[in-house]
Amino acid sequence: MRHLTAGEVLSLNGLLQMETNSLAVAKATVGVITDQQLKNLTQAGMTASEARIRGLQQFITENEIVETAEVQ
């Protein structure tokens, strides 16, 4: 398990939240974009954002950043 400082955990959380929010906005708007070049750029951005999210999730999982506790 990798130990991160509180600031690092906050930064990681912020990065993941930012990527998730921007992906949600892109997915919500891509359907109304009529310009094909802009649509292609938006779709490429969505693909890149999804890859960054997967990378962050992999980092969290591999380094056991999030501790889970049993719910009673």
C-alpha positions as CSV (number, residue, x, y, z in Angstrom):
1,M,0.0,0.0,0.0
2,R,1.4,3.4,-1.0
3,H,1.0,6.2,1.5
4,L,0.0,9.5,0.1
5,T,-0.2,12.7,2.0
6,A,-3.6,14.3,2.5
7,G,-2.8,16.9,-0.1
8,E,-1.9,14.2,-2.6
9,V,-5.2,12.4,-1.9
10,L,-7.1,15.7,-2.4
11,S,-5.2,16.3,-5.7
12,L,-6.0,12.8,-6.9
13,N,-9.6,13.2,-6.0
14,G,-9.7,16.6,-7.7
15,L,-8.2,15.2,-10.9
16,L,-10.6,12.3,-11.0
17,Q,-13.6,14.5,-10.4
18,M,-12.4,17.0,-13.1
19,E,-12.0,14.2,-15.6
20,T,-15.4,12.7,-14.7
21,N,-17.2,16.0,-14.9
22,S,-15.7,17.0,-18.3
23,L,-16.4,13.6,-19.7
24,A,-20.1,13.9,-18.6
25,V,-20.4,17.4,-20.2
26,A,-18.8,16.1,-23.5
27,K,-21.1,13.1,-23.6
28,A,-24.1,15.3,-23.0
29,T,-23.2,17.8,-25.8
30,V,-21.6,15.6,-28.5
31,G,-25.1,14.7,-29.8
32,V,-26.0,18.3,-30.6
33,I,-22.7,19.3,-32.3
34,T,-23.3,19.6,-36.1
35,D,-19.8,20.6,-37.2
36,Q,-18.1,17.3,-38.1
37,Q,-14.6,18.5,-37.2
38,L,-15.7,19.8,-33.8
39,K,-17.6,16.5,-33.3
40,N,-14.5,14.5,-34.1
41,L,-12.4,16.6,-31.7
42,T,-15.0,16.2,-29.0
43,Q,-15.1,12.4,-29.5
44,A,-11.3,12.3,-29.4
45,G,-11.3,14.3,-26.2
46,M,-13.8,11.9,-24.7
47,T,-11.6,8.9,-25.6
48,A,-8.6,10.6,-24.0
49,S,-10.5,11.5,-20.9
50,E,-11.8,7.9,-20.5
51,A,-8.2,6.7,-20.8
52,R,-7.0,9.2,-18.1
53,I,-9.9,8.1,-15.8
54,R,-8.9,4.4,-16.3
55,G,-5.3,5.3,-15.5
56,L,-6.3,7.1,-12.3
57,Q,-8.5,4.2,-11.3
58,Q,-5.7,1.8,-12.0
59,F,-3.3,3.8,-9.9
60,I,-5.8,3.9,-7.0
61,T,-6.4,0.1,-7.2
62,E,-2.8,-1.0,-7.7
63,N,-1.5,1.2,-4.8
64,E,-4.5,0.5,-2.5
65,I,-5.1,4.2,-2.0
66,V,-8.7,3.8,-0.9
67,E,-9.2,1.7,2.2
68,T,-12.5,0.0,2.4
69,A,-14.2,-0.8,5.7
70,E,-17.0,-3.3,6.3
71,V,-20.4,-1.7,6.7
72,Q,-22.3,-3.0,9.7
